[in-house]
């Protein structure tokens, strides 16, 4: 029977722990690597291969700068200086470059590696891809800005509707009835610009361009005196384009009601739709609005909403400020509009 010394008996668990730790590092989803204080890569796990595109054979022995964009090289100098001072760097958000040249946003944690005597020999790095989180944060910011923009517009439109209703009302009852109907129509038009999560595509697929325009512009009509005309060729608006088109038309109607022809009782709006096999053209022409010497200053986010809606349908939009009003030319690819 063989006998193990105390040191030999303790070696087994240490070896097992070391092997377990190595396996955890090698199979981590995060990129885990080490480097010398001169910035030379010494280890490179599978997560690093996936994140940066270099195999371990390609990376080990190379400078860490192979994954650092030129405009970020100064970061490595600061990191090495802090490591030599014994500092740990936690969750530093930056940008690195993959082998194929693509940039990736990462969160980086860097720790000094010491020997038994406490001397710093190099560094370990953990890099995590945060591209999805960054995109989600950007989308959240965009949605918050859109919400603020919409709320501001709704208050402005409500104020304008009160003024228009008051001009034509003969009594308090008339004012109440007229204003209530306008506000309900405005709410219905606003709802069209929001995707219906419970009825995916069902109601949207049956809508036509004329019915969409009618719903969005209804709050701005003046009782029996029609001041908005929609003519030309009607056509279906597919579920894929519905929200984008509704958002665009709602934004144009909002601008007309705040600054243009629909902000005055004598203003009129003429919309003419023409289509061929390739393209759908909407001519939006306003008459009788406030006199403008030049194009007014427009809200930046309203413009951003328009551009986002146009991208969703492959559309274009141009404005012409004329002496008698505003002319807008909107063009969609027909295949994108009806799909």
Number of C-alpha atoms within 10 A of each C-alpha: 2 3 7 8 8 8 8 9 11 11 12 11 10 11 11 11 12 12 12 12 11 13 12 12 19 19 13 15 17 20 24 24 25 23 23 20 18 13 19 17 23 19 19 23 22 21 21 24 19 14 20 23 19 19 15 17 10 11 22 18 15 14 16 20 16 16 21 19 16 11 8 14 13 11 12 14 12 10 19 20 13 16 20 15 11 16 14 14 15 12 13 12 15 15 19 23 19 18 14 9 12 11 16 17 18 22 17 20 17 23 19 24 18 13 9 6 6 8 12 17 15 22 25 18 19 21 24 21 20 17 15 10 12 13 11 12 12 12 12 12 12 15 12 12 13 16 12 13 15 16 12 11 18 17 11 14 22 16 12 18 24 17 15 21 22 17 11 14 15 10 10 10 10 14 18 15 13 21 21 16 14 22 19 13 18 22 15 15 23 18 15 19 19 13 15 14 7 7 9 11 15 11 11 21 17 13 16 17 20 19 16 20 18 15 18 27 23 19 26 26 17 20 13 6 7 11 18 18 12 19 12 12 15 15 17 18 25 21 20 17 20 30 22 24 26 24 23 20 20 23 22 19 22 23 19 21 23 17 16 24 26 30 23 18 18 12 19 22 24 15 18 16 19 14 17 10 8 10 15 20 20 20 16 18 20 23 20 19 22 15 12 15 9 9 11 9 6 10 10 8 14 19 13 13 18 21 16 16 23 21 12 17 23 16 21 16 14 9 13 12 15 16 12 15 20 21 19 17 15 17 21 21 18 20 14 18 24 19 14
